[in-house]
Amino acid sequence: MRHVRALMLGISLFALVIACGGYVILSEIRAPAATAGDPVEFIVEPGASTGDIATELKARGLIRQPALFTLLARSQGLESKLQAGRYILSPTMTMSQIMIALQNSRMAEVQVTIPEGLRLEEMAAILEAAGVTSAADFLAAARDGERFRKEFFLLSSMPAGASLEGYLFPDTYRFPEQARPDDIIRVMLNRFVEQYATIERGVQVPGATVHDLVTMASIVQREAARLDEMPLIAGVFWNRLKPENAPIVGGGTLGADATVQYAAGYSAREGTWWRKELTAEDLQIASPYNTRLNPGLPPGPIAAPGLAALTAAAQPDTAAGYLFFVASCARDGSHNFAATYAEFQRYEAEWLACQ
């Protein structure tokens, strides 16, 4: 009987401790951090964990026990429901009231369209003008491609030290105002992964890496004015890289004006990153991106290609063996394509005559 009494006493004491602990926890949940205080603006950044939110709530004097806040959110299955956004919270709110508030975001969003064929600097300017992020912060993050390599497998063939030029997919997005550059970039990289998946199994360029294809697609995006000609233009450039055509095309050079424009950079005179008139001096720029002087593909993409350009780069039309293309006098963005230098000269003469 003595052992039974001791056991019952132990159970009673344990139950009392549990009850007292539960009362303390319940009291903490129901009690505000303060009985008075001014409302404060509280921001939950995109990607913030429940622990991050709890720590910041404690720092702002809105709760007393961050560990309890985290535990409560997990026990109620609310971790995925706490939304990034801007909130007005008060230290007189209870923990439960704060959790309810954090499920209804008040963060203003901005719709931003990133057109195809832009370089990073142009994207940065659009994002800054829309109030999404500063151009300088965005460029600093986008130029450090290495920090995103492990997170996105499709960046694995990107050279060491490369930027994310070409990999941030052009599209229409909705971003929070004053979003973190890393979060913007991750959204755009995820869209790139989604779009690239649609062409991945149809690649018809033996030995080409993802980086090769994105680089080629960026050139096609800048050189083509019509979607229907993109596969032909991609075919011209891939044909020019074939060893057997090197004697005809200047030792395997692409000769793409768009890469020279990229190498030349911003033109203060024209107010654009893509100068319309290339001078004889421009064509001699000492840059690995100058494909009039250097054989093969440039070191990386020159702009952001859309899905049509990516598809053309992966599935080029090389059947006719075209090696040249010249703008046509139709002035509708179309080109004349040539397989021989003699044909090219004829089409070039026609183009010059109709100027």
Secondary structure, 3 states (H helix, E strand, C coil): CHHHHHHHHHHHHHHHHHHHHHHHHHHHHHCCCCCCCCCEEEEECCCCCHHHHHHHHHHCCCCCCHHHHHHHHHHCCCHHHCCCEEEEECCCCCHHHHHHHCCCCCCCEEEEECCCCCCHHHHHHHHHHCCCCCHHHHHHHHCCCHHHHCCCHHHCCCCCCCCCCCCCCCCEEEEECCCCHHHHHHHHHHHHHHHHHCCHHHCCCCCCCHHHHHHHHHHHHHHCCCHHHHHHHHHHHHHHCCHHHCCCCCCCECCCHHHHHHHHCCECCCCECCCCCCCCCHHHCCCCCCCCCCECCCCCCCCCCCHHHHHHHHCCCCCCCCCEEEECCCCCCCEEEECCHHHHHHHHHHHHHCC
